[in-house]
């Protein structure tokens, strides 16, 4: 029966190929969508992990607290002293890196750029897991003395100095009518675009210099805290929340986001989106299954006399059923295998052309192939039953 099924499919090569085409497209689409989705999810999660280790980000609220708190602007509460006290009084927090952010006109020779400038403490390097390529990062002495020193992101160094090592060179930073000369003490390693911005296109100066001279403010833009360990990260978040509530009087005055929370949220969103895209791609696979069923029904109609002859010569219902089921399954399995290859090639092509990350999972391949085989099985049941139940006398009498 299986040999007869294969002979029948070879006899109608074009029709068999067109029947498989829907399965090929469906399986290929599912594999490609899932692979690209998994790659994008992995890249985003890696981006969050690269922010630092056991990271907690604390920002002032963007809106004023309720009137009963007596605070008009929550950002007024975020001071350097607050960051120091949090680090000292929270046992699960290893270090706190306060930041003041702004934009400064950066001048070197005939080049001038407006560059995002971060005024930070030495802790920033450890919290953000940011390494120096040349020179040294900001020291505690730089902060104490308000030194006019600057560390350059790798892209900034490339634009301003080209291939020359800029350590020891001078640049001018200007905000408003204030202009200061800064000595370049470091070029940071390339870190790239992460969720909080592009590290490579920023400058880093001592926080005291930024607050007292460049930006002239007492308010912090944000604080980055690092838990002692991953096990104590939830405890660190709880301690930070308790400390801030006790100092600021309202949970409306700040926002705390932990790295674990970001990872969990992004993972859930990415998984949901991936399932949605896979379901949409799966619709084409279902359409392919309907195409297989349609072709099999046409085949039953065209081969009515053949079926009648077989049954008249002694073929049983299960023999006819097996033959048509074998044809349907062979179409879907062959289409599934071709679809797997097409999906892998499509994923690789999208990665090469568009630069999209791709992660091809063996499990996704197995699921897609199994689903295509199941579709073929289901699609062949009704036509096979219809063929098996044909009365041989009636079948032979039809022209």
N, C-alpha and C positions, 0 to 999 in steps of 0.2 A: 504493500500500500504506500509506503514511504517513497519507494522507487517510482511508482506511478505519479505521486504528487510532484516529485522533482521533474519528471518528464513533462508533465503538464505545464509547469512554470517555465521550463526551457522552451517549450513550444510557443509561448506567448511572452517573449522576452521584454518587449516594450511595455506591455501592460503590467507585467510583474515589477519592472523598474519603477513605473509611475506609482504603483501601489506602495512600494517601499519608500518612495521619495518623501511622503508625508511623515513616516516614522523617522527617516534620516534627519529631516529638518527639526522635528520635535525633540529628538534625543540630543542633537547637536546644540539646539538652543538651550536646553536645560543644562547641559554640561558647561557650556560657555558662560551662561548667566551665573550659575553657582560658583564656578571657578573664579570669575572676575569679582563676584561679591565676596567670596572668602578672602581673596587677595586684598581687596580694599579694606575689609574689616581688620585683617592682620596688620596692614600698614597704619591704620588709624590707632589701633591699640598699641603698636610699637611707638607711634608718635607720642602717645600719652605717657608711656613708660619712659621715654627718653627725656621727659621733662625733669626727671629726677627720681629719687627713690624715697618711698614712704612720704610723699609730698602732701602738704595741706596748704591750700591757697585761701587767704583771708582778704576780703575786699570791703571797703566801706560801702554802706548802702547808697544806692543812687537817688533815693528820695529821702526827704526829711523824716525824722522820727515823729511819733505822735506828740501833740503839744504838751501832754502831761509829763513827758520826760525832761522838758526844759531845754532840749537840744534842737537848734535850728538846722545845723548842717552836720550830718554824721561824720563827714571827713575831718572835721575839726578835732575829733576824738582820737584819730589815728596819728599818733606821734611816735617819735623814736623811743621815748621813755616807756610807752605802752609796750612796744616790741621787746625791749630789754626786760621788763617785768614779766612778760609772758614766758620768755625763755628761762628766767630764774626760778619761777614758781610753778612750772609745769614739769613734773618728773618724767613724763613720757615723751616730752618734746626735746630733741637733742639740740637743735639750734633754730633760730628765727632769722630770716634775712629780710629786713625792711627795704623798701624800694621807693624812690621818687622818680617818676617818669616825665619826660618832656622832650621837646624838639629843639635842637640847637643848630645854627648855621655853622658848618664845619669848613674851615678854609685851610688849604695847603697849596702854596704856589699859586698857580692860575686855576686851580680847581676849588669849587665851593659847592657844598651839598647840604641840604637840610636833612639831618639824620636824627633818628630817635635815640635819645640819650637816657641811660639808666644810671641813676645815682644809687650805689649799693655798698654793702659792707663785705668784708672778706668771706662771710658765711655764704654769700650768694653762689660762689663757685662750687661749694660742696653741695648745697641744697639743689642747685640746678644741674649738678653733674656736668659741669662745663670745664673743659680742660684748656690749658695754655699751650699754644704751639711754639711761640717764641717769647722770651722774656719772663716776667712774673706777673701774677695778678695783684690786685690791691691788697696791701697789708694793713694791719691795725694801726700802725704808725701813720700811714697816709690819712686815715680817718681822723686820728687825733690831731694832726697838724693841718688838716684841711688842704692837703697837697694837691697841686694842679697837675695830676697825672691821669692818664687815660689808657684803657685797654680797648683795642679795636676788634670788632668782629672781622672774620676772615674776608668777607666781601668788601667791607669798608676799606681795609688795608690794601686790597687789590686795586680798587678804584682810585684811591688817593696816591698810592706809592708804586703801583705796578708790581714788578718782580723784586723790588728792593726791600730788604728787611727794614721796617720803619722804626724798630726799637731804638730809642735815643733821639729820634727826630722830634720836631715840634709841629703842632697844629694849633689853630686858633678856633676857639668855640665862642659863638656870639649868640646872646639872647637879648632881644631888644637893642638897647644902646650899650649893653655891657659886653666887652670883648676880653677874653683871657687866653693866655698862652698855656698850653698843656704839653707836657712831655709824654710821648708814647712809651709805655713800659711793657706792653704785651700785645701780641696778636693771638687771638683765640683760635682753637681748632674749629674747622667747619662743623656746624651742627644743623644748619638748615632750618626749614620752615616747620615749626611745631604749632600746637594749638594756640599758644599765647603770643605768637609772632615769630619773626625770622631773626634768630640770634645773630646770624652772620652780617646783618645790615644795621647793627646797633653799636653804640659806644657805651663804655662802662667807666664811671668815674667814682671817686670816694663820695659817700653819701653826705658827709659834712660839707664838702665843696659844693655839691649840687644844691643843698638846702640853703647854705649861707650866701653863696655867691651867684651861681648860675641861675637858679630858679627862685631863690629867695622865698622859701616857704617853710613852714613848720609841720606841714601835713604830709603824711605818707600816701603814696598812691596805692600800695598794696603791701602785703606781708606774705612771705613764703616760709612755712615752717616744715621741719623734717622730724618725723617720729624716730624714736630710738631704734625701733625695729619694725618689721612688717606685722609681727604679732601684737605690738603695742600701738599700731596705727589707730584702731578704733578708740583706745583709751586716750591717745593724744588728741583726737578730734573732740572727745567729750571734755577733756581738760581745757582745751582752747575755748570751747563754747561756754563752759562755766566761768572761766576767767573773764572773757569778754562781757558776758552778761553781768557779772558782778561789778565790772568797771564802767560799762556803758549804760547799764540800766534797762536795756531793751534789746530783744533779739532782732528788732527792725533796723538796728544801726549797723549791722554787718552781715556779710554772707560768707559762709565757710564751705569750701568744696574740697573734698579729699580725693586723692588720686584713685583710691579703690572705688569710690563712688563714680568718678568719671569713667573708669574702665568698665564698671558694671553697666552703667547707663548706655555707653556707646556700644557695648557688646549686645545688649538687648535690642537697641534700635537697629543695629546692623543685621542682627539675626532675623528680626521681623521683616526688614526690607528685603533681605535675601530670600526668605520664604515667599514673600509676595511676588518677587520677580520670577522665582522658580515656578510658582503656580501659574503665572501668566504664560511662561514658556511651555508649561505642561499642557496648556490648552491646545497648542499646536500639535502636541503628541496625541491628544484625544482626537483632533481632527484627522490626523494620520490614521488612527485606528478606525474611524468611520469610513475613511477611504478604502482601507483593507476590507471592511465588511461589505461595502458597496461592490467592490471588484469580485469578491467571493460570491455574492448573490447573482451577479451577472454571469459568473462562471457556471453556477448551478443551472441557470436558465439555458445557457448555451449548450450545456453538456447533458441535457435531460435524457436523450436517447442513449448516450454512453452509459449513464447511470442505470437506465433500464436494462441494457444489455448485460452489464455486470451482475445485476441482481438476478436476471433470468438465468445466468450461467452459474449461480450459486453463491454470489457474494452476499454476505449478511449485512445487516444495518450497521453493525459496529465497524465493518470493513470500509464501507462508504464514509462513515463518520470519521474514521481514522484518517482516510485519505485527505478529506477536505480540511480537517483540523491540522494535519501535517503541512498542507499548503499554506494555511494562514499563519501558523507558528513559524514556518521557515521564512515567510515574508517579513514578519515582525522582528525575528531574531537577526536576519541578515541586515535589515534596516537599522536595527539597534547597534550592531557592530560598526556599520558604516557611519552611523550617527556619532558613536563614541570617538571615532577617528576625526570626523568633521568638527566635533566640539573641541577636541584638544587642539587641532590646527587653528580653529577660530580663536581660541583663547590665547594661544601663542602669538598669533598674528596681531590681535588687539594689543597685547603687551608690547610687541616690537614696534608697532606703528604709533599707537597712542601713548605708550609709556605707562599703561595701566598695570598695576600689580596683579598677578595671577597666582592662585594657589589651587592646583588640581589635586583633589582628594580621591583616593581609591574608593572610599565609601560612596561618594557622589556618582562615580562611574558605575559602581555595582547597582545602586538604587535606580539610576536612569535606565540601565540595561534591563534590570528586572521588571521595571515598569513597562518598558516597551514590549517585553515578552508577554507580560500579563495582558496588555492591550490587545496583542495579536490573538492570544488565547480567547479572550472575551469576544473579540470581533469575529472569530471564526465559529463560535458555538452555534449561533442561529443559522447561518448558511449551511453548516455541516448537518445540523439536525433536519433542516428542510430537505437536503439531498438524501439523507438516510431514510427519511419517511416516504420518499416517492414510491408510488405503486409501480411495479415493473410493467404491467400491462398498459397503464395510462402513459407511462414514460415512453414506451416503444411506439405507441400510437400517435405521438406528437411529431409534427414535422419541424 
